[in-house]
């Protein structure tokens, strides 16, 4: 047999595709939530809504309703300000000098 009949001995039957491994996040890279938050705050076009504080060690949400309505859905899968704050607090609960507002 020449293997062209589609039997198990043919070249097509023996070529098993191995799925590509899922890329792992670099151990030194920040979690996606923090990266997205940084990008959102660091964008000068969003300064009227959210921006770095005067000391650049925290950020201020100047317009929470607009932040929730317009910015959150662009970066996250929701538009819930309370959920954003809750998730943020999981990262900053150990920092005593952090200021959200």
N, C-alpha and C positions, 0 to 999 in steps of 0.2 A: 504494500500500500504506500501511496505517496503522501498521505497526511492531508490531502486537499478535501477529503470528504467530510471534514468537521468532526472526526472522531477524537477521542481523548488523547490520541498520540500525536495530533497535529500541532503545528506551531501556535495556532491561535488558542488551543485548549491549555497549553502549558504556560502561556504568558499571563501570569497573575499580576494585576496592578496592585502595588503596595501604596496605601494612602500616604500622602505627605504628612509628616509630623506637624502638629500644631505648634506654631512659634511660641516659645516661652518668653515671658517678660524678663528683661534683663534684671538681675537681682538688685542692681543699683538704681534702676529707674523708679521714679515715683509712681504710685498707683494712678490709674487713669483718671479717677475723680480729681485728684490734686493737680494733675497736668491740665485737665480741662478747665478747672477753676482758675489756675494761673493764667492760662491763655485768655480767658474771658476778662479777668481783671486787668491784665497787662495790655489789652488792646486799647489804644488811644481813642478809638471810635466809640467806646462804651463808657468813657469817663463821666458823662452826665448821669449815668445809671449806677455804675460801680467803678471805683478807682482805688488806687493805693492811698493809704493815709499819708499825712505830711511827713511822717518818719519812715515811710516805706517798709514798715515791718508788720503791717496789717492792711486790711482793705475795708472800705466803707461802701455799703449799698445805699446810695442816695435816694433811689426811687424803687422801693420793694415791689409795688404792683407792676411797674414796667419791667423790672428785673425778672419777675416770675412769668409775666405774659410774653415778653419778647426774647429775653436772653436764655433763660433756662431751657426752653425747647430746642434752641439751636445747638446746645452743648450736651444736653441730657435727654433722657426719654420721658421727662415729666416737666410740669410747670408749677410744681408745688414748692413754695418758698420754705415752708416748715420742714419738708423732707430734705431740702438742700441744707438747711441749718443743722438738722439732726445728723446728717451724714458728715458734715463738716466737723461737728463736735466730736465725732468718733476719732478724728485725727488730731484734734487740738486739745482734748480734755486734759492732757498732761502738761500743756503749756500754760503757765500762769499769767503771762503778759499779753496773751492774744486778745484782740478786740475786733468784734464783728461790726459794730456800729460806731 
